[in-house]
Each structure stands twice: as structure tokens, then as C-alpha cells.
């Protein structure tokens, strides 16, 4: 009997600790990191993080501070009610960066004294590493012009398999509200196949800068991110 009472008491303590740990505003970001993989230089790539309010009081975003001038981080709202989420979009200007890049953005909230860190990585495609890549994408940036609306807002691109194995693709991230991305299921070694991006609303061709990220089935799970630019959208800074 004493053992049962002791077990109940311990369980009650655990439940109380779990409840009190969620008291007040709390933020959850899953995952707090993102890998763009290989990216073209002089372009902009984007990814959306979702900041979820998981406490028992309103979560307030006090500030969002990117780690450098090459990154912008617009937030769609600063006050998040319990159970709701806010969209934080990372817009990274690849400029002339070479090699692997690690960037971060600090988020200060009313939930914690210390800021929460969002991190992302990318690797610039240069003449030096282009020859060793498993695939080649042409063009590396898709630009939508007003005339493209006559074709239903569609643009095609070519993917060439430069490796010695069949390449399969998985879409890791895409702006689904803006467009639909279609990829070939498999490309044999040395072969070229076409992919397609279709705008969901041809009015968006006026101005936008988005991107989508794919992952290959090779041993390294290599990723590539392809920028999408509207007619008036800025491709990148110098």
C-alpha cells in the first residue's frame, strides 16, 4: 500500500512539474535550423520558420535580428496567442559567397531572457566546385516575366545527371502558396530531364523572390536550392 501511495505521489510531482514548466509564454520552433545546400551566387533564397506559442499566455516577439546585412527576416505578426503560430521568413542574399556559410538570426521574446537562435547553412556554387557536383541545373535561377503568363505562368528547367548512379529527388521546401514544383522521378547517369514550376496566381509575376529546395538520393543527401524571381523581384545584391 505504501508503495502505491509513493508511486502516486511521484507521478503527481512529475505532472505538476510538467504543468509549471509550461506556465507563462513559451515558444517552440521545429526545427530551428535549415540547410539550403548548394545555392547560386548573386541570388536570393528563402525559407519559412514557424514560431509556435505553446505556453499558457500570449507570446510576444520583441525583436528579430539577423546576424548580417545579407539576411532579412520579416515576421507576419509579433503577438501570438496560445496554440497559434507566426511565420518568420528568412531571405538570404548569396552575393559572391564561396564555400559553406553558416548564418544565424536572434529572436528575443517575452518567454526567455536570452534570445533564441535560428540557424541556416548554404554553400555557394562556384567554378571550382561546379565540376564535382552530381547534377547541373539550367538555368540556375528561374525568372518569370509578364509574357510567361500566356503559358499559364509555367517555366521549365533542365537537370543533368553528372554522377554514375540514378538520381532521385525529394522536395524539402517550396513556396506552395505561390507555385507548384514538378520534378522528374529519376534521371539516369549522363541523361537530362526537365522540371517545371507553375505559378498558382499569374498576378504574382509582378514582383516576388522565392525559392525551393530539393534533396538527392546520393550518399551525402546533397541539397540544391533554386531561386524563383518575379519580373520586378530583385535577384540579389552585389
C-alpha positions, 0 to 999 in steps of 0.5 A, spaced: 500 500 500 505 504 501 508 503 495 502 505 491 501 511 495 509 513 493 508 511 486 502 516 486 505 521 489 511 521 484 507 521 478 503 527 481 510 531 482 512 529 475 505 532 472 505 538 476 512 539 474 510 538 467 504 543 468 509 549 471 514 548 466 509 550 461 506 556 465 507 563 462 509 564 454 513 559 451 515 558 444 517 552 440 520 552 433 521 545 429 526 545 427 530 551 428 535 550 423 535 549 415 540 547 410 539 550 403 545 546 400 548 548 394 545 555 392 547 560 386 551 566 387 548 573 386 541 570 388 536 570 393 533 564 397 528 563 402 525 559 407 519 559 412 520 558 420 514 557 424 514 560 431 509 556 435 506 559 442 505 553 446 505 556 453 499 558 457 499 566 455 500 570 449 507 570 446 510 576 444 516 577 439 520 583 441 525 583 436 528 579 430 535 580 428 539 577 423 546 576 424 548 580 417 546 585 412 545 579 407 539 576 411 532 579 412 527 576 416 520 579 416 515 576 421 507 576 419 505 578 426 509 579 433 503 577 438 501 570 438 496 567 442 496 560 445 496 554 440 497 559 434 503 560 430 507 566 426 511 565 420 518 568 420 521 568 413 528 568 412 531 571 405 538 570 404 542 574 399 548 569 396 552 575 393 559 572 391 559 567 397 564 561 396 564 555 400 559 553 406 556 559 410 553 558 416 548 564 418 544 565 424 538 570 426 536 572 434 529 572 436 528 575 443 521 574 446 517 575 452 518 567 454 526 567 455 531 572 457 536 570 452 534 570 445 533 564 441 537 562 435 535 560 428 540 557 424 541 556 416 547 553 412 548 554 404 554 553 400 555 557 394 556 554 387 562 556 384 567 554 378 571 550 382 566 546 385 561 546 379 565 540 376 564 535 382 557 536 383 552 530 381 547 534 377 547 541 373 541 545 373 539 550 367 538 555 368 540 556 375 535 561 377 528 561 374 525 568 372 518 569 370 516 575 366 509 578 364 509 574 357 510 567 361 503 568 363 500 566 356 503 559 358 499 559 364 505 562 368 509 555 367 517 555 366 521 549 365 528 547 367 533 542 365 537 537 370 543 533 368 545 527 371 553 528 372 554 522 377 554 514 375 548 512 379 540 514 378 538 520 381 532 521 385 529 527 388 525 529 394 522 536 395 524 539 402 521 546 401 517 550 396 513 556 396 506 552 395 502 558 396 505 561 390 507 555 385 507 548 384 514 544 383 514 538 378 520 534 378 522 528 374 522 521 378 529 519 376 534 521 371 539 516 369 547 517 369 549 522 363 541 523 361 537 530 362 530 531 364 526 537 365 522 540 371 517 545 371 514 550 376 507 553 375 505 559 378 498 558 382 496 566 381 499 569 374 498 576 378 504 574 382 509 575 376 509 582 378 514 582 383 516 576 388 523 572 390 522 565 392 525 559 392 525 551 393 529 546 395 530 539 393 534 533 396 538 527 392 538 520 393 546 520 393 550 518 399 551 525 402 543 527 401 546 533 397 541 539 397 540 544 391 536 550 392 533 554 386 531 561 386 524 563 383 524 571 381 518 575 379 519 580 373 520 586 378 523 581 384 530 583 385 535 577 384 540 579 389 545 584 391 552 585 389 
